[in-house]
Amino acid sequence: MLDIPYSKDLLPLSTPEWKRRFVTQYRRLVRKVNKVTGLDVSPLPVVGNHRYSDWIREEMRETLTELLYNPDAAYRQYLRKDQIRDRLNLHFSGKRNFEQLISALAVFEISRRIFK
């Protein structure tokens, strides 16, 4: 029951404090190494055999584009649709990584459709 991940560090709530500190320091070190070397040495979250960002860009692309490029999408009432469209285009072209934005928009859109 306590293995639900905490939203900020994706560790289970039952994780000991020493391990949480270790993981935080490790991630900080990986970010520094990435910045200095320009290489991606960090192990990213994995969905199946893929990285999460690759999964969104490749396997979920059709579903997400259908959901988020829809002219009747609920987020269009609240956000600037041109800016969102530009970010979606940059993400799906591989130029930038907006996986958190896309995930949030998808959850918002699906929730809106369910509870409409």
N, C-alpha and C positions, 0 to 999 in steps of 0.2 A: 504494500500500500504506500510506502514511503519512497518508492522508486520512480515517482513522477518527477521528471526533470524540472529544475528551477529555470526560469526563463532567461536569466542573464548568463549563466555559465553552462547550462545543459547537463549538469551533474544531478544525480538523484538527491533528494532532500536528506536522505540518510547518510550521505557522504561525510566522513569525518573532516573536521576543520583542517587538519594537517594536509590532507589530500587535496582539499579545495585550494589551499594556499599554494601547494606544489603545482597544481594544474595552472593556476593563474600565473605563477612565475614562469612556467614552461611556455605558456602561450605568449607571454611578454617577450621572452627570449627568441622565440620563433619569429615574431613580428620584426624584431631588431635584425635578425639574420636575413630575413626576406628583404628588408629595406636596404641593408648594406650590400648584399650580394645580388639583389635583383632576381633571385630564384624563389620559387614557391616550394619551400621545404615543409610546409605545414600539412599534417594529415587533416583533411576536411571531413565534415560529416558525410557519411556514406549511406545511400539508399540502395539496397541491393548490392550490385557491384559497381555503382556509379557514384560520383560526387553529386551532392544535392544540386549544385548550380548546373551541372551537365544534364541532370535528370529534368530540371525545369526547362532548359533550352532545347533538349532533344525530344525526349519521350512525352513530356507533357505539353509541348509547344502547341500542338493542334487544339487541345482542350483549352489551354489558357488563352490563346489568341481568339478562339471562338467566344470565350467568356468575357475577356477584357476589351476586345475591339468592337464588341457589340454596341451599336448606337443607343440601345436602351439600357446600357449598364448603369447601375444605381450610383456608382461613384461620380458619374458625370454631373450629378446635381450638386455635389459638394466640393469637387476639386476642379482645377483647370485642366480640361480635357486635352488641350494641345500639349501642355507640359507632360502629362501622363503618357500621351501617345509617343512623344519624343523619347521618353525614358524607356518605354516598352520597345521601341524600335532599336535603341542603342543596346538594350539587353539582348534581344533576340538576334541581333547582328553579331554579338560577341565583343563589341567595343567597350562596354561597361557592364558592371555586375549590379543589378538592382533586384536580386532575388528576394530580399526582405520586403521591398515595396510590392513586388509582384505577388508574393505570398499573402501579404496583408490585404491587397486588393481582391485577390481570389477568395479569401475567407470572407471578406465583407460582402462581395457579390453573391456568393453561395448562401450566406446567412440571410441576406436580404431576400433572396428568392424563396428560401424555406419559410421565413416568417412574415412574408408579405400578406 
